[in-house]
């Protein structure tokens, strides 16, 4: 992890407020899209939070009108260009850029011992949306939020252990329709299943501050070690399934990356020749 220890990201910051480790996406101009390096750094921040003995909650916040629009298209194009010229070729490059990264990021989220809280200020797409579903508590800013899993539109399969978490939280048949047809999951489908409270606000900064204030109030006077132990007990029945799904999803997706199918579709989206279904 030595390289990660020197890693930084211009797209996110972090701070510690008492027992809350707060990670904030800070690039609203790109709709908080994330490169492979950004995802690695996000997972690294979870590792830092893991080592903080005073921290009980890891809180994910964002900025602007999107929580995160998912993968940064420009980064994918750069990786593809390198894969075309480097000796390891497609398999070696995408094992490094996709397989090992996704396994690491998803595993870090799935096994994180602190309570993962997501402040969903707007839409989340792709792997980031799958990470939202992995969170323990999700609050929405208003009813305009949605999650989009456009994997079928990108010639991919589920990521972030979504093949376990989405059926578990929304139901098997509903998860099928959402994933097969790349349909957005609207607020009405998320409330009381993924989202636990709607703050009915319109300003992201106000929303973020209010969630933190409420968390401080809710946890006051409680035995904080109980939080960690209860999460462990709640997650124990499914943790092995999350780990299995993580490996299966990445292994099944590799053949598509080697054939350059997702790369072509990301290029089409960047050129506005292909659109997600909203």
DAMOPE-V299002 format. One line per field, one symbol per residue. ss: DSSP state (~ for helix, > for strand, _ for the rest). A space follows every 50 residues. Layout:
ss=???
This chain:
ss=_~~~~______>>>>>>__>>>>>>__~~~___>_~~~~~~~~~~~~~~~ ~_____>>>>>_>__>>>__>_~~~~~~~~~~~~~___~~~~~~~~~~~~ ~~~~~~~~~~____>>>>>>__>>>~~~~~~~~~__>>>>_____>>>__ _~~~_______~~~~~~~~~_~~~~~~~~~____>>~~~~>___>>>>__ ___~~~~~~~~~~~~~~~~____~~~~~~~~~~~~~__~~~~~~~~~~~~ ~~~~~~~~__~~~~~~~~~~________
